[in-house]
């Protein structure tokens, strides 16, 4: 069918406008392993919306929560290889690649939000350098709440954990389990409920948000507020994709990331009290660790700090010295 010249001109103009519009908008995919209602995911959604706003709609980030695009342990590799443009990871989950990634999971090194913030600031240049060498850029970090000890049974002394099945989600939690005489069992957060229901896991270290999200109260009865560490999630972007943006879009991303970091640290702390109330209302017995348990965990922390420093070398010693200064 042959269209009149005026119609052909209109169709060509429409096609050109559509092509220019498509070219003007860049779309990125962003996987995260956590549920929609988790505060990290909510913060990532705010970040994505802010990028769209600051870029005037020229850059749109499609969020894929709850490990729907990649599993938690696959996201870093997916960003690194360009399978996805950016993603959210738990830094300490990759300490086997390089112990620097695990600096924030050294037990009792940073056992409060102010200390965790200082450790994040001191260690950031080293983490940025490490990620850059792997073709990625660090956009922002946000901590989980202090890691508490959840258990099916009361834990009064370290011997109460001997022989039990303890969930591990990074090298640090595996090492703690071994030092306590427990059996480390690697289970991702999305699979914890099933592991608890089947007896595959009997206790674990996790945040208050993790406890609410995974409904630990359905299978566990005790929570000890040991505040072992404040592990951080990091939002990372492929350097190749970031560098391909024009300077204005790069600034939209980094400005939104800076806002997300400040917001995320604040929300993490606010959520802790809320989450602990939810867990208590659901019947969990929440209490501080006994002096015997606290003392044993402190010894483990000192040992693991020495092990971490030896693994990293002189850079690790300098980092810890700067933190303790």
N, C-alpha and C positions, 0 to 999 in steps of 0.2 A: 504494500500500500504506500502510495506516494503522498506525503504531507505537503500542504502549501508552504511557500517559502517563509511566511511569517511564523507558521507553526514550527517549522524546522529550526528557525532562529531561536524561538522561545525554548524549545527542547534543548538545544545546544547550550543556551545560557543557563538553564536550570542545571544541566549536567555539570557545567563548569563551576557554578556556585556550590553544588554539592561536593564536588571534588576538592575545592578550596576549603570548605568547611571541614571535610573529613581530615584534610591535611593539617588544618589549624588545631584540631583537637588530638592530643596524645592520650592514649589509654594504657594504664598500667594495671597489672594484677598483683595482689598482695595477699599471700597466705599467712594465716596464723593458726596456732593449734588449739586455741581456747574458745569456749562457748561465747555466744553473742552477749550474754548477760555479765560475763567476767569484766572487771574494771579495766584490764589491759585492752580487751577487745573494744570496749566502749571508748577508750582513749584513742585507739587506732582509728576508729570511725570518725571521731572528732578531728583527728589529724587529716584524714582523707578529705573530709568536708572542707576543712580550712585550706588545704591545697587547692581544691577546686575554686574556692572563693577568691583566694589570693591571686590565682592565675587567670581569673576572669573566665573560668570554664575551659581553658586551653589544655589543662592537664587533669585527667580524671583517674582516680584510683579505685579499682573494683576490689573490695575486701572479700576474702574467702575464709570465714572463721571455722573453728571446730575441726581442724585438720581435713577439711573437705577437698582441698586442692593437693596439698602435700602433708605428710605426717610431720610431727614436730622435729624428728631427727633428720628429715629430708630437706627442710626449708633452706638451711644455709647452703647446702650443695646446689639447690635449685637456683638460688640467687647467684652463686659463684659461677655457675655454668651458663647463666643467661636463660634458663628455662622460665624464670619469672623475674620481673624487674626489681622487686623489693619484697621483704618479708620480715616477720618478727620471730626472733629466736631467744632461747634461754642461753646466755653466754656460757655459763658453767657446764652446759651439756656437751661442750666441745673441748673440754680440758684435756682429753686424750690426744687431740691434735696438737695442742700447745698449752702448757700449764698456765700461761698468762690468762687464758680464757676463764680459768677457775679461781682467780684471785678473790672474787667476792663470795666464794663458798669455803674459805678457810674458816673452820668453826671458831666462833667467839673472838675473831679478830675485830670485826665490826658488829657489835651486838645491840646497836640502837640506830635510829634513823639518822641522827647527826653524824655518827661515825661512818655509817654506810654512805652518806653523801660525800664525806671527806675522802673515803676510799675510792668512790666513783670518780671524783675529780683528779685524784692523784694517779689513778691507773688509766684514765682515758687516753692520754697520748700514746701509751704503749699498745692499747687495744686498737686505736685508730691506725697506728703503723702496721700492726699485724693484719688487720682487715684489708688495708690498702695493698699490701703485698699479695693478697689473694684476690685482688680485683674488686674490692667492695669498699663502700664508704659508710661509716657510722653516722646515722642521723640523730638518734636519741636513745637514752636508756631510762627505764623506770623499774624500781624494785618491787618485788613481792614483799609481803609482810614478813616479819621475823619467823624463821622456821621453828615450829613447835613440834613436840613429840606426841604423836597420836598412838594410842594403844588399845587393844581389846581388853587387856588386864592391867591392874595397877602395877606401876613401876616405882618401887621404893629405892632399890639399889641396882647398880649395873648388872649384877648377876641375874636379875629378873628378865633381862633381855637375851641372856645367853641361850643359844639354840633356837631362837625364834626366827621367823621369816620377816625380814625387814625390807620394805620397798626401796629400791635404788632408782634414781633418775639422772644421776651424773656421777663422775668418778669420786667425788667427795662423799656422797651418801654411801657408795659401795665401800669405801675405805672405812668410814665410821662403823658400818655394820660389822666389818671384819674385826676391827679393834675392840668392838663390844662383844665379840664372840657370837654374833648373829649371822644369819645366812642372807646375803644380799640378793634381792630378786628384782631384776629390771622390769619395770612396768611403766608405760606412759600414762599420763594423767587420765586420758579418756578411757583407759582400761582398768583403772584402780578399783572402781566399784565391783566389777566382776571378780577381780583378784581377791578382794576382801570377802565377797560372798562365798567364794569357793575355798577359802582358807589358804590361798596361795600367798597372801600377805597378812601378817598379824599386827604389824606396827609400821610406822613411817614418820619421817620428818617432812613437814609441809607447812605452807602458810595458812592463815585463817581463810583467805579467799579460796584456796584449793579445797579446804575442808567443806566449805559451803557448796562450791560448784559440784564437787563429786559426792556430796551427801555422806561424808564419813560417819556422821552420827547414826546412820542406818546399820553400821557394822562395828563401830568403835565406840567405846564408852569413856575413855580418859584422854585428856589433853594436858600436857605439861608445857608451860610457856618458857621454854629454854632460850628462845631467841638466838638460835645457833648462828644464823647469818641472814643476810638480806639479799638473796640472789637477784640479779637484774635480768630483765628482758631487754633486748636491743632490737631496734628497727634498723635494718641495713638495706642498702640499695646497691645494685650493680654499678660500678664506676663507669662502665661503658654506656649504660643508659643515662646515668646522671650527666655525664660529660657531653652527651648529645643534645641536652636541653640548652636553650639559649639562656644567657645570664639572668634574665628576668624570671624565667621559670625556675631556675636553680635557686634563686633567692626566695621564691614562693615556697619551695620545698623546705629549705633550711630554716626560714622564719617560722613556718608551721611546725617544724620539728622542735625548735627551741620552745615554743609555746606548749607543745605536747609533753615535753620533758618536765617543765615546771608544774603543769597541771597533773601529770601522772604521779609525781612524787607526793604532791599534796593529797590526791585522792587515795593513794595507797595507804597513807597514815590514817585518813578519815575512815576508810573501809575497815581497818583492823578492829576498832572498837565495835562497829556495827556487826561484823562477822562473828566476833566472839560472843556477842549477845545472842545471835541466831543459834550458834552451836550450843550455848548454855540452855536456851529455851527448848532446844530439841532433845535435851536430856544429857548432854555431855558434861562430865565433871571436869571443870577447868581449875587448875591449880599450878603453883610454881613447883619446880623440881625440888626434891629433898636435898639437903646439904650433901649427902653422900653421892647422889646422882650428879649434882652440879659440879662437884669436885672432880669426879671421874671424867665428865665431859670436858672440863677445862684442861685436864692433862692430855686428853686426846687432841684438843685444839692446838696446844703447844707443840705436840709431836707433828701434827699435820702442817703447821706453819713452817717448821724446820724442814720437813720433807718438800714442801712447795718451794721454799727458798733454794734448796739444793738443786731441785729440778730446773728452776729458771736460771740460776747462776747469779752473776753480779748484778744484772738488771733487777732481779727479784729482790736482792738485798737492798738495793737503792730505793726501790719502790716501798718496801716495808719500812725502811728508815724514814722516808718522807712522810708516810702515813702516821707513824708513831711520834713524829717530831712535835 
